[in-house]
Amino acid sequence: MKDKEKKNDITEKDSDKLNKEKKNNSFDKKDKLPIYIGFPIRITFFIILLLISVIISLYCAKESFEFTDGESVNYTNGHSTRYKVYLKENNFYESDYLDENRVYIASLIDYIDIDFQYKFNIDKNSNINFDYDVIGKLVIQDEKGKVFLEKEYNLLNEKTEKLNNGNSTSFDENVKIDYGYYNQLASSFKSTYGLDTISNLEVVLRVNKHSDEMAFNDDDKMILTIPLSEKTVNIEFKSNDSQDSKYVSLQPKLEFNKLVFIIELIFVLASCYLIYKVVGLLTLLYIPKSKYDKYIAKILRSYDRLIVITKTKTDFKDKNIIEIDSFEELLDVRDNLKLPILYHEIIKHQKSCFYIKDHNDIYLVNLKAVDMEDNQIDKEKLDKSKLKKYYKED
C-alpha cells in the first residue's frame, strides 16, 4: 500500500512538472522578442514622413487662402414712377384727381402725389446697402437751354435699404408736391425779370449702392419732370422709367478657409517634430572629436610610417616596464633602437598606449582623455623637423 502511495505521489509530481513545463513553453511562445529597427530604416522612414508632411502643409497653405479675381456680375435696375394729379375744387371734374398720362390745366392743380418704385436684381447673392433720398430741382432756363437758376429742395430725407446675402430687393416711396408753390416761384422769376423762360421741377429719387464685395461706379436716378409757369397751355409730365441691365466687377479678395488652416497647422507641427527627430538621428552620425581624439589622430597621421596599430595588447607580465613621459621621447627611443612603435587603443576615445618592445623591456607611453581635458598634461608638440627627417628615410 505504501509503495502504491509513493508511486502515486511520484506520478502526481511528474505530472505537475510536465504541466509547468507546458505552461512555461506556452508562455515563451506567446512572448515575442521586440522587433529591432535599424538606423538606416528609421532615418529613411522619418525622412519620408517629413517629406509627406511638408508637401501636405504646403498644399494646405495654398488652399487655406484663396484669392478671388474681380469677375463681372450682371445686375438690373428697374424703376418706374406712378403719380396722380389732385385738383382744386372746381365745377367740371367729379373726381378729386386725374390719373397719369393726361392733359392737365395748370390753374386747377392742387398737388401731385408721386409713387417711386425701385427694383434691383443681381446674378450673385450679395450684401449691398442702398442709400436713397428724394429732391426737387427747380430749373429755370432760356429757350436755348442756358440755365438762369437751378435750386434744390429736400423732399425726402435719406433712407437705407439693405440686401443681405440675396440677389433681389425693392422699395417704394411716396412724395407729395405742392405744385402751386413751385409754379409761383417760376412765374415770379419770369415776371420780375421780364424774361422768356422755360421752367421745370425735376423730382429725383437718388439711389446710391455700396458694397464691400463690388465696385459700383454709378448711381441710379428716377426723374419725373413737371413743367412750371404755364398758365393756359396743357401740361405733360415726363419720367425716365426703365429696366437697365449692367455689369459690376467683384472686388478682388482673399478668402480664408479655417478648417484647411487648422489641418495645415497640425501638419506644420508634425513637420517640426519630424525635423527634430531627423536632426537628432543625424547628430548620432557625427561625434565631435575631443582634444584626445585630435591628438591621437595627429600622431597617427604624422608618424604613420613609424607606428604599427595592434588590435591586441602585449602581455606586460614579467616585463620590465619603462614609462616614458611623452611621445616625443618615445621617438628618441625608436631612433636609438630602430624598432617600430606599437599602438593599441585600450578604451575607445578614452585611453590608449604607445610602446616599443625590446626583448624583456617595454618602453611605454600611456595617454588618457581625462588627463587632457583636465589639463593635467600639456598637449605634445610634434617636432616638424623630425617629421621631415622620417619622411626622407626609405
Secondary structure, 3 states (H helix, E strand, C coil): CHHHHHHHHHHHHHHHHHHHHHHHHHHHHHCCCCCCCCHHHHHHHHHHHHHHHHHHHHHHHHHHEEEECCCEEEEEEEEEEEEEEEECCCCCCCCCEECCCCCEEHHHEEEEEEEEEEEEEEEEEEEEEEEEEEEEEEEEECCCCCEEEEEEEEEEEEEEEEEEEEEEEEEEEEEEECHHHHHHHHHHHHHHHCCCCEEEEEEEEEEEEECCCEECCCCEEEEEEEEECCCCCEECCEECCEEEEEEEEECCEEEECHHHHHHHHHHHHHHHHHHHHHHHHHHCCCCCCCHHHHHHHHHHHHCCCCEEECCCCCCCCCCEEEECCCHHHHHHHHHHHCCCEEEEEEECCCEEEEEEEECCEEEEEEEEHHHHHCCCCCCCCCCHHHHHHHHHCC
